[in-house]
Amino acid sequence: MADCRAPVAVFDSGLGGISVLRELVRTLPMENYLYFGDSLHAPYGTKTPEEVTQLSLQAAQKLLAQGAKALVVACNTATSAAIRTLRKTYPALAIVGTEPAIKPAAERHPGGRILMLATAMTVQEEKFQRLKAQYDEQAQIIPIACSGLMEYVEQGILRGPEVEGYLLDKLEPYLKVPIDAVVLGCTHYPFLRGAIRRIVGRRPEIIDGSFGIAKQLHRRLEEQQLLNPGPNAGSVSFQNSLDEPEMLELMQALFSYEDETP
């Protein structure tokens, strides 16, 4: 049986999963976390499902070799492409995936217009289409493929005319009719919450799935009696396939980042 003080592994195609990691630390502060960002191979959203699955298996193997007791796939694209294979490969492991927060958005805004921003692969994947179909009668869900958006986060560009110009081009056609919510369907996008808010205005609720992921991790660890009892707060360590000091500094900066716009 795994040691309850062993780390929870969190991985993403790059830096976006740090938005999930931040919520995990807030919700489960006693846990130790090991974060791996595969920036060398980012973005996953432009790769084939087979390529993403292979990269996800490599990341999982790397993290489990370091003694991880659970795995959080903090990437919508990797979840869509690889979660079934990961669970089949590691049937005893607590594995928590990521999916767009369509359910809470539809429940909070019945009959509303909801924009869902995601990578092209997430929008095209059968897993997302099934999820969307469950709530199509409750709300108008409009998926928008945002190829290239996550790269701004990978470069540390979280605000300013370049990223806001991109968002304006993508979102302006949908803003002629009022919208009720914006679902951030990629874990990179919460770091752009302020820039998105400046484009969509004050009215729409901006929703991401991080809290739901944290709740699910808590349930899975509790089921396996692997919750870390503390009493001290856990540690957080970062790794990246681009093993460069500048990358690790950016990861730390994103972990501590506070946007000025809610």
N, C-alpha and C positions, 0 to 999 in steps of 0.2 A: 504493500500500500504506500502511496506517495506521502511524503512528509508535509504536514499542513503548513509548515513554514517555508516550503519550497516556493519559488516565484510563479506568478501568473505570467505567461508569455503573451505578448500582444504584438501582432505584426500587420503591416500594411505595405502597399506598393511603394510607399515613400514616407512622407511626413504627416499626412492627413490623419492617420490613426492616433496621433498625439491628442487630437480633440477628444477621442474616446478615452484615451488613457487619463486625461484630466478628470473626466467624470468618474472613472473607476476609482481614482485616488480619493475623490471627494466622497464617494459612496462607501467604499471599502478601504479606509485609510490604513488598516492594520496589515494589509497584504503587501508582499514584496512584488515588484513588477520588473519584468525584463522586456524592453521594447526593441523590436527589430524593424527597421525601415529599409525596404529594398529599392532605394533610390537609383541604384545602378541600372535597374531594369524598368524604372518608371518611364512612362505611364503604363499601367496594365490595361487601361481602357481601350487602347488601340491594338492590343494583341488578340490572338485567337483564344477561345476557351481552353484549348489543349495546352497552349503555351502558359496561360495563367495557372492552370492546374499543376503543371510541372514546377513552376516557380513557387507555388504555394506549398507543395510537398517538400521542396528543398528547404524552404524557410521553417516549416514545422519540424523537419528532421534536425536542423541546426539548433532550434530552441529546446527541443526535447532532450537533445544530447547534453544540454546544460542543466537538466533536472527540473524542467517546468512541470507543474502539477495540473495545469489547465492551459487552454489555448483560446485566445480571443482573436478572431479574424476581423480586424478593424478596417475592413475594406469591402465596400459594396460589390466591386467587380470581382474580387477573389471569392467572396461568399457565393455570388451567383454562379461562378464557373466551377468552383472547387470544393464547396462545403460537403457535398455528398461523398466525394472521393476521400476527403480527409477523415470523415466519420467512419467510412468503411475501412480505411487503413488503420485508424486508431480507435477501435470501438469502445475501449474502456476509458478513454480520455474525455474529460469535460471540454467540449468544443462549443464556443458561442460565436455565431456569425452576426452579420450586420445586414439589415435590410432597411429600405427607405421608410420613414415614419408616416406611411400613408394611413394606417389605421387610426392613430390619434388625431391626425389632421381631419379625416372624414368624420370621426366621432365628435370633434369639437366644432366642426363647421358643416353640419348636415345641409345638403343642397347647395353648398358653396362652390366657388371656383378655386381650384388648388393647383398651383404650378409645382411641378416636381423636377428639380434640377439634378442631373446625373450624367455619368459618362455614357457614351454611345453604346458600349457593351451592356451596361446595366439596363438601359432602356430596351434593348433588343432581346435580352435573355428571357427565356420561358418563365423562369422563377419570378421575375418582375411582372410579366404579363399576367400570371396567375394571381399575384397579389393585387394588382390593379383591378382585375375582374371582380374580386371579392367586394370591392367598394364602389364600383362604377354606378350602382343604383343609388348610393348615398350622397355622392358628390361628383362634380365634374373635375376629373383628374387629368391634367395636361402635362405630359412628359416633355421635357426639353433637353435634348442632348447637348452637353456643353463641352465638346472636345476642346482641349487646350486650357481649360480653366484651372485645373489642378496644378498645372505647371507654374502658375503664378505663386502658389503657396510653396512649391518646391524651391522657388528662387527667393522666397522671403518677401515677395511683393504682395502686400495685404491691403493696400489702399493706394489712392492716387489716380491720375487721369488714365493711365494705361489699362488697369484692371476695370475701372469704372466705365471706360469706353467699351470694353468687351461686353460687360454686363448690360449696358444700355442697348447695344446692338442686338443682344440675345433676347432681352426681356421686353423692350419697348413695344413690339407688335402685340404683346399679350396684355398690355396695361391700358388699352383703350376702353376695356370693360373692367370694372372693379374686380379685384381678386381678394380672396379671404385669407389665404395662407400660402406660404412658400415652403415646400419640403426640401431639405438639403439632403439629396440622395447620394452624396459622396462625402466621406469623412474629412476630406480636405476643405470642404466648403464652409464649415462653421468658422474657420479663421477669416473668411470673407464676409461674415455676417454684417459688419458695419458697412462695407461697400455695397452689399445687396440692399441693405436698409435704405441707403441714400438713393438708390434707383427706384425701389418699389414704394417708398413713402412710409408713413407711420402706421397705416391701417392694417396691412396684412400681418398675421402671425408668422414668424419664421421658426420652423420646427426641425430638429434633427433627432436622430435615434439613440443618442448616447446614453440617456438615462435608462431607456429600455434595455440596452445591452448590459448596463451595470446591474439592473435588477435580475436579469437572466443569469448573469455570472454568479450573483449571490445565491440564487436558487440551486444552481448546479453544484457549487462548492458545498452548500449546506447538505444537499442530498448525499454527497460522497464523504461527508464529515471532514472536509478539507479547509474549512474556514480558519484563518489564522487567528488564534485567540489574543494575540498581542503579548503584553500590554502596551508595547511601544509601537509608534507609527512605523510602517514599513518603508523600504527603500525603493528607489526607482533608478534603473540603469538603462542606458541607451546604446544601441549598436546600429550600424548602417553598412550596407554593402558597398557604399562609397566611403571607405574608411579614411576620411579626411578631417582634420581639425575643424575646418570651417563648417562642415556638415554637422558635426556633433555640437558645435556652438549654436547653429541654427535650430537644432532639435531642442536644446535647452531653452533657447529664447521663445520658441513656440509653446513650450510647456508652461512658461511663465507669462505668456502674452495676455494682455487685457485690452480689448477693443474699447474705443470710446463711445461706441453706439450700441445700445442693447438690441 
